[in-house]
């Protein structure tokens, strides 16, 4: 494989380009679904447990989300998935859920499947109004992450900024938790901290970071980085590891706070996470799978770090694949949701999305160009086909409290749409929804988001 192809493959992997699935040809159905009586029983149970949603629009009353608030309970981190990376209705529902959790449940952070360094810039915007959001999005939402440069996510971020203008002493914060890029501001923050707090280490850290910080835009930097020989990428990861270890060993210096020290270490950790992630040989299938395990572990660790050191309750936004407990995709051997459950136990709750039909933005898997795609109604035998037979058009369902007959149905894998950032892809996922999530939001129809960047 050429370096160029390797770079494109890694870019695809990092935002789940391969994570696509459609409910394919009808397959053998589960026992509960093998007769009219069984199918009716399952649908009846769904209807009894479903709490209807009035809208996916983020404005207006949130009263219909009170049931979801009760389902969330006292959870500290709520993972909210999406069944595509490019449908406005998922993003708008996330906006609604964030509003509800902030206003009614005391949540104070929104965490996105976005590099840590990009999150730092967005956080300073929502906290202090620093910078121009459109420019930040153009500069930070690049490469695979450019799918986030859409009208719905920018509206969500603008709402956070508006909220903070009215609540300056109790703000909502933004964090990226991913490892796909480390921007130049992280290197500056680490080296500035070292110069101020540990001047004797300044020359050592400067030498270890020499030539590593980006000097071009994010997309160009990542493309050139991934074309480096594997041995060079491994050496770079060793250099970033040494900086992290040096900082971790230092006590907070006189005149600096423990918080300043902790944040500097975390920034150094984020730099190393990128270098370590790209030190895997992604041209080897086994190594690529291990990189995906590492990535999900990193996202979970960064989310848990934020919760531990800020005390914020967090709404975590990612693909269904990542917020799930169940690794239903063999390319993701352990998910962020599973790592968070290991760390937080019952303080983590997973919410998945399903939909019956509709449209989404996605990268063309042949040319990497963003387009609008549409899928027809879910086919018999799929999870969505049965979920959509309920009389409620859009609804929330607590998968933990439904009758035993429905829990049995939910425990069995069936074809399920799980569309990642790339399309088309013939792969079919079979997902047991009850093993993947605690709560399900089902939407009858979705439409594509409005993309604001360059294709």
C-alpha positions as CSV (number, residue, x, y, z in Angstrom):
1,X,0.0,0.0,0.0
2,X,1.3,3.5,-0.9
3,X,1.8,6.1,1.8
4,X,-1.0,8.1,0.2
5,X,-3.4,5.2,0.4
6,X,-2.3,4.6,4.0
7,X,-3.1,8.2,4.9
8,X,-6.5,8.0,3.4
9,X,-7.2,4.7,5.2
10,X,-6.3,6.2,8.5
11,X,-8.3,9.3,7.9
12,X,-11.3,7.0,7.2
13,X,-10.7,4.9,10.2
14,X,-10.5,7.9,12.6
15,X,-14.1,9.0,12.0
16,X,-15.6,5.6,11.4
17,X,-15.8,5.8,7.6
18,X,-16.2,2.1,7.5
19,X,-18.9,2.0,10.2
20,X,-21.8,1.8,7.9
21,X,-24.6,-0.7,7.7
22,X,-28.0,-1.1,6.2
23,X,-30.8,-3.5,6.9
24,X,-30.0,-5.7,4.0
25,X,-32.1,-8.5,2.5
26,X,-34.6,-10.0,4.9
27,X,-33.1,-12.8,7.0
28,X,-34.4,-15.4,9.3
29,X,-36.4,-13.6,12.1
30,X,-36.3,-14.1,15.8
31,X,-38.8,-16.4,17.5
32,X,-40.8,-13.5,18.9
33,X,-41.1,-12.2,15.3
34,X,-42.0,-15.5,13.6
35,X,-45.7,-15.1,14.0
36,X,-48.3,-12.4,13.8
37,X,-49.0,-12.9,17.5
38,X,-45.3,-12.6,18.5
39,X,-44.8,-9.5,16.3
40,X,-47.9,-7.9,17.8
41,X,-46.8,-8.6,21.3
42,X,-43.4,-6.9,20.7
43,X,-45.0,-3.9,19.1
44,X,-47.6,-3.6,21.9
45,X,-44.8,-3.7,24.5
46,X,-42.9,-1.0,22.6
47,X,-46.0,1.2,22.5
48,X,-46.6,0.8,26.2
49,X,-43.1,1.8,27.1
50,X,-42.6,4.5,24.5
51,X,-42.7,8.2,25.5
52,X,-43.6,10.3,22.5
53,X,-41.4,13.2,21.3
54,X,-43.1,16.3,20.1
55,X,-40.3,17.5,17.9
56,X,-36.6,17.3,17.1
57,X,-36.4,21.1,16.8
58,X,-34.2,22.5,19.6
59,X,-36.4,25.6,20.4
60,X,-39.6,25.6,22.4
61,X,-40.8,23.5,25.3
62,X,-38.7,20.6,26.6
63,X,-41.5,19.0,28.6
64,X,-41.6,15.9,26.4
65,X,-38.0,15.2,27.6
66,X,-39.0,14.9,31.2
67,X,-39.3,11.1,30.8
68,X,-35.8,11.0,29.3
69,X,-34.6,13.0,32.3
70,X,-36.0,10.4,34.7
71,X,-34.3,7.6,32.7
72,X,-31.0,9.4,32.9
73,X,-31.4,9.6,36.7
74,X,-28.3,10.5,38.5
75,X,-25.8,9.5,35.8
76,X,-22.7,11.7,35.6
77,X,-21.9,11.0,31.9
78,X,-24.6,10.3,29.3
79,X,-23.4,9.0,25.9
80,X,-25.7,10.1,23.2
81,X,-25.1,8.3,19.9
82,X,-26.2,8.9,16.3
83,X,-27.2,6.4,13.6
84,X,-25.5,8.5,10.9
85,X,-22.8,11.2,11.1
86,X,-24.8,13.6,8.9
87,X,-28.5,13.8,9.7
88,X,-29.8,17.1,11.1
89,X,-32.5,15.4,13.3
90,X,-29.9,13.6,15.4
91,X,-27.9,16.8,15.9
92,X,-31.0,18.8,16.7
93,X,-32.2,16.2,19.2
94,X,-28.7,16.4,20.8
95,X,-29.3,20.1,21.1
96,X,-32.6,19.6,22.7
97,X,-31.2,16.9,25.1
98,X,-28.3,19.2,26.0
99,X,-30.7,22.0,26.8
100,X,-32.8,19.7,29.0
101,X,-29.8,18.2,30.8
102,X,-28.3,21.7,31.4
103,X,-31.5,23.4,32.5
104,X,-33.1,20.5,34.4
105,X,-30.3,18.2,35.5
106,X,-27.3,20.4,36.1
107,X,-25.1,19.1,33.3
108,X,-22.3,21.5,32.5
109,X,-20.2,20.0,29.6
110,X,-20.7,18.8,26.1
111,X,-18.1,16.4,24.8
112,X,-17.7,15.7,21.1
113,X,-15.9,13.1,19.0
114,X,-13.4,15.9,18.1
115,X,-9.7,16.4,18.9
116,X,-8.8,17.7,22.3
117,X,-7.0,20.7,20.9
118,X,-10.0,21.7,18.8
119,X,-12.1,21.4,21.9
120,X,-9.8,23.8,23.7
121,X,-10.5,26.5,21.0
122,X,-14.3,25.9,21.0
123,X,-14.4,25.9,24.8
124,X,-12.7,29.4,24.9
125,X,-15.3,30.6,22.4
126,X,-18.3,29.3,24.5
127,X,-16.8,30.6,27.7
128,X,-15.4,34.0,26.7
129,X,-16.5,34.6,23.1
130,X,-12.8,34.4,22.0
131,X,-12.5,34.2,18.2
132,X,-15.1,33.8,15.5
133,X,-17.0,30.5,15.5
134,X,-17.2,30.2,11.7
135,X,-13.4,30.6,11.4
136,X,-12.8,28.2,14.3
137,X,-15.0,25.6,12.6
138,X,-13.2,26.1,9.2
139,X,-9.8,25.8,10.8
140,X,-10.5,23.0,13.3
141,X,-13.2,20.9,11.7
142,X,-10.9,19.6,8.9
143,X,-10.1,16.2,7.3
144,X,-12.4,13.6,8.6
145,X,-13.7,16.0,11.2
146,X,-15.0,18.4,8.6
147,X,-18.4,16.6,8.8
148,X,-19.0,18.5,12.1
149,X,-18.9,21.8,10.2
150,X,-22.6,21.9,9.8
151,X,-25.4,24.3,10.6
152,X,-26.9,22.2,13.4
153,X,-23.7,21.7,15.4
154,X,-22.8,25.4,15.1
155,X,-26.3,26.3,16.3
156,X,-25.7,24.1,19.3
157,X,-22.4,25.8,20.1
158,X,-23.9,29.2,19.7
159,X,-26.6,28.2,22.2
160,X,-23.8,27.3,24.6
161,X,-22.3,30.7,24.1
162,X,-25.6,32.4,24.6
163,X,-26.3,30.4,27.8
164,X,-22.9,31.4,29.2
165,X,-23.5,35.1,28.5
166,X,-26.5,34.8,30.8
167,X,-24.8,32.5,33.4
168,X,-21.2,33.7,33.5
169,X,-20.6,32.2,37.0
170,X,-22.0,28.8,36.1
171,X,-21.1,28.1,32.5
172,X,-21.5,25.2,30.2
173,X,-18.2,24.0,28.7
174,X,-17.2,22.3,25.5
175,X,-14.6,19.5,25.3
176,X,-13.2,17.4,22.5
177,X,-12.1,13.9,23.5
178,X,-10.6,12.4,20.4
179,X,-6.9,11.8,19.4
180,X,-6.9,12.5,15.6
181,X,-5.0,15.8,15.8
182,X,-3.0,18.0,18.2
183,X,-3.0,21.6,17.2
184,X,-0.1,24.1,17.8
185,X,-1.8,25.8,20.7
186,X,-1.3,22.6,22.8
187,X,2.4,22.7,22.2
188,X,2.5,26.4,23.1
189,X,0.5,25.7,26.3
190,X,2.9,22.9,27.4
191,X,6.1,24.8,26.6
192,X,4.8,28.0,28.1
193,X,4.0,26.1,31.3
194,X,7.4,24.5,31.4
195,X,9.1,27.8,30.9
196,X,7.2,29.4,33.7
197,X,7.0,26.5,36.2
198,X,10.0,24.3,35.4
199,X,12.6,26.4,33.6
200,X,15.3,23.8,34.1
201,X,13.3,21.5,31.8
202,X,12.7,24.1,29.1
203,X,15.6,23.1,26.7
204,X,14.8,19.4,27.1
205,X,11.1,19.8,26.3
206,X,11.8,22.2,23.4
207,X,14.2,19.7,21.9
208,X,11.8,16.8,22.3
209,X,9.0,18.8,20.6
210,X,11.2,20.3,17.9
211,X,9.6,20.0,14.5
212,X,6.4,18.3,15.8
213,X,3.9,21.2,16.1
214,X,1.7,21.8,13.0
215,X,2.8,24.7,10.8
216,X,0.1,24.1,8.2
217,X,-3.7,23.6,8.3
218,X,-4.9,20.5,10.1
219,X,-5.9,18.5,7.0
220,X,-2.5,19.1,5.3
221,X,-0.6,18.4,8.5
222,X,-2.4,15.1,9.0
223,X,-1.9,14.0,5.4
224,X,1.8,14.7,5.6
225,X,2.2,13.1,9.0
226,X,0.6,9.9,7.9
227,X,2.9,9.7,4.9
228,X,5.9,9.6,7.2
229,X,7.6,6.2,7.5
230,X,6.3,4.1,10.4
231,X,9.7,4.1,12.1
232,X,9.6,8.0,12.2
233,X,6.1,8.0,13.6
234,X,7.2,5.6,16.3
235,X,10.2,7.9,17.2
236,X,7.9,10.8,17.4
237,X,5.6,8.9,19.8
238,X,8.6,8.1,22.0
239,X,9.5,11.8,22.1
240,X,6.0,12.9,23.1
241,X,5.9,10.2,25.7
242,X,9.1,11.5,27.3
243,X,7.6,15.0,27.6
244,X,4.5,13.5,29.2
245,X,6.5,11.5,31.7
246,X,8.7,14.5,32.6
247,X,5.7,16.6,33.4
248,X,3.9,13.9,35.3
249,X,6.9,13.5,37.6
250,X,7.0,17.2,38.5
251,X,5.2,18.5,41.5
252,X,3.3,21.8,41.0
253,X,5.9,24.5,41.1
254,X,5.8,27.3,43.6
255,X,3.6,30.1,42.3
256,X,1.6,27.8,40.1
257,X,-1.6,26.1,41.1
258,X,-2.3,22.3,41.1
259,X,-5.0,23.0,38.4
260,X,-2.5,24.7,36.1
261,X,-0.2,21.7,36.5
262,X,-3.0,19.2,35.8
263,X,-4.1,20.9,32.7
264,X,-0.5,21.2,31.3
265,X,-0.1,17.4,31.9
266,X,-3.4,16.8,30.1
267,X,-2.4,18.9,27.1
268,X,0.9,16.9,26.9
269,X,-1.1,13.7,27.2
270,X,-3.3,14.8,24.3
271,X,-0.2,15.5,22.2
272,X,1.1,12.1,23.0
273,X,-2.2,10.4,22.3
274,X,-2.1,11.6,18.7
275,X,1.5,10.5,18.2
276,X,0.8,7.1,19.8
277,X,-2.3,6.6,17.8
278,X,-0.5,7.2,14.5
279,X,2.4,5.0,15.5
280,X,0.3,1.9,14.7
281,X,0.9,0.3,11.4
282,X,-2.6,0.8,9.9
283,X,-1.7,-1.1,6.8
284,X,-1.8,-4.2,8.9
285,X,-5.4,-5.3,9.7
286,X,-4.5,-6.5,13.3
287,X,-2.7,-3.2,14.0
288,X,-5.5,-1.1,12.6
289,X,-7.9,-2.9,14.9
290,X,-5.7,-2.3,17.9
291,X,-5.5,1.4,16.9
292,X,-9.3,1.5,17.1
293,X,-9.2,0.0,20.6
294,X,-6.7,2.6,21.6
295,X,-8.8,5.4,20.1
296,X,-11.9,4.4,22.0
297,X,-9.9,4.0,25.2
298,X,-8.4,7.5,24.7
299,X,-11.9,9.0,24.2
300,X,-13.1,7.4,27.3
301,X,-10.1,8.4,29.3
302,X,-10.3,12.1,28.2
303,X,-14.0,12.2,29.0
304,X,-13.4,10.6,32.5
305,X,-10.5,13.0,33.0
306,X,-12.8,16.0,32.4
307,X,-15.4,14.7,34.8
308,X,-12.9,13.9,37.5
309,X,-11.1,17.2,37.4
310,X,-14.0,19.6,36.7
311,X,-16.8,17.8,38.4
312,X,-19.0,18.5,35.4
313,X,-21.8,16.2,34.4
314,X,-21.2,15.5,30.7
315,X,-23.3,14.9,27.6
316,X,-21.0,12.8,25.4
317,X,-21.8,13.0,21.7
318,X,-20.4,10.3,19.4
319,X,-21.6,7.6,16.9
320,X,-23.8,4.8,18.2
321,X,-20.8,2.5,17.7
322,X,-18.7,4.5,20.3
323,X,-21.3,5.2,23.0
324,X,-22.5,1.5,22.9
325,X,-21.5,-1.1,25.5
326,X,-21.4,-3.9,22.9
327,X,-18.6,-4.1,20.3
328,X,-20.9,-5.1,17.5
329,X,-18.3,-4.1,14.9
330,X,-15.3,-6.4,14.9
331,X,-13.1,-3.4,13.9
332,X,-13.9,-1.8,17.2
333,X,-13.0,-4.6,19.7
334,X,-13.9,-2.5,22.8
335,X,-15.9,0.7,22.7
336,X,-15.7,4.0,24.5
337,X,-19.0,3.1,26.2
338,X,-17.6,-0.1,27.5
339,X,-14.5,1.7,28.8
340,X,-16.6,4.3,30.5
341,X,-18.8,1.6,32.1
342,X,-15.6,0.1,33.5
343,X,-14.6,3.4,34.9
344,X,-17.9,4.9,36.0
345,X,-20.2,1.9,36.5
346,X,-23.8,3.0,36.8
347,X,-22.8,6.7,36.5
348,X,-22.5,6.1,32.7
349,X,-25.7,5.8,30.6
350,X,-25.8,5.0,26.9
351,X,-28.5,6.3,24.6
352,X,-28.7,5.1,21.0
353,X,-30.6,6.4,18.0
354,X,-32.5,4.5,15.3
355,X,-34.4,5.7,12.3
356,X,-36.8,4.2,9.8
357,X,-35.9,6.2,6.6
358,X,-34.3,9.4,5.5
359,X,-31.2,11.3,4.4
360,X,-27.7,12.1,5.6
361,X,-24.5,13.7,4.6
362,X,-21.5,11.4,4.2
363,X,-18.1,11.1,2.5
364,X,-18.1,9.2,-0.8
365,X,-16.0,6.1,0.0
366,X,-14.5,6.3,-3.5
367,X,-13.6,10.0,-3.7
368,X,-14.0,11.5,-0.1
369,X,-16.5,14.1,-1.3
370,X,-19.4,15.0,1.0
371,X,-22.8,14.4,-0.6
372,X,-26.4,13.8,0.5
373,X,-27.5,10.2,0.4
374,X,-31.0,8.7,1.1
375,X,-32.1,5.3,2.3
376,X,-35.6,3.9,2.0
377,X,-37.8,2.4,4.6
378,X,-36.3,-0.3,6.8
379,X,-36.9,-3.8,5.6
380,X,-38.7,-6.6,7.4
381,X,-36.4,-8.5,9.8
382,X,-34.5,-5.3,10.9
383,X,-34.8,-3.7,14.3
384,X,-36.0,-0.5,12.7
385,X,-38.9,-2.2,10.9
386,X,-40.4,-3.4,14.1
387,X,-39.6,-0.2,16.1
388,X,-41.4,1.9,13.5
389,X,-44.6,-0.1,13.7
390,X,-45.4,1.5,17.0
391,X,-48.1,4.1,16.8
392,X,-45.7,6.8,18.2
393,X,-43.9,8.5,15.3
394,X,-40.8,9.6,17.3
395,X,-40.2,8.3,20.9
396,X,-37.9,7.5,23.7
397,X,-37.8,4.0,25.2
398,X,-36.0,2.8,28.3
399,X,-34.6,-0.6,27.3
400,X,-34.0,-1.6,31.0
401,X,-37.6,-1.4,32.2
402,X,-39.6,-2.9,29.3
403,X,-41.4,-6.2,29.8
404,X,-39.5,-9.5,29.7
405,X,-40.8,-10.4,26.3
406,X,-39.5,-7.2,24.8
407,X,-36.2,-7.5,26.6
408,X,-35.8,-10.9,25.0
409,X,-36.5,-9.4,21.6
410,X,-34.0,-6.6,22.3
411,X,-31.3,-9.1,23.3
412,X,-31.1,-10.8,19.9
413,X,-29.0,-9.3,17.1
414,X,-30.8,-8.1,14.0
415,X,-29.8,-6.1,10.9
416,X,-29.6,-2.5,12.0
417,X,-28.6,0.8,10.3
418,X,-25.4,2.1,11.7
419,X,-24.2,4.5,9.1
420,X,-20.8,6.1,9.7
421,X,-19.1,9.0,7.9
422,X,-18.6,7.2,4.6
423,X,-21.0,5.8,2.0
424,X,-21.7,3.4,0.4
425,X,-20.6,0.3,2.1
426,X,-22.3,-3.1,1.8
427,X,-21.4,-4.3,5.3
428,X,-24.4,-5.3,7.4
429,X,-24.4,-5.0,11.2
430,X,-26.5,-7.3,13.4
431,X,-27.1,-5.4,16.6
432,X,-28.8,-6.5,19.9
433,X,-30.1,-3.1,20.9
434,X,-30.6,-4.2,24.5
435,X,-27.0,-5.1,24.9
436,X,-25.8,-2.0,23.2
437,X,-27.7,0.8,25.0
438,X,-29.7,1.6,28.1
439,X,-32.1,4.0,26.3
440,X,-33.2,4.3,22.7
441,X,-34.5,7.3,20.7
442,X,-36.3,6.2,17.6
443,X,-37.1,8.7,14.8
444,X,-39.4,7.9,11.9
445,X,-37.6,10.0,9.4
446,X,-34.5,12.1,9.3
447,X,-33.1,14.6,6.8
448,X,-29.5,15.6,5.9
449,X,-27.8,18.4,7.8
450,X,-26.6,21.5,6.1
451,X,-22.9,21.2,5.5
452,X,-21.0,24.5,5.7
453,X,-17.5,23.6,4.6
454,X,-15.8,22.6,1.4
455,X,-16.6,19.1,0.1
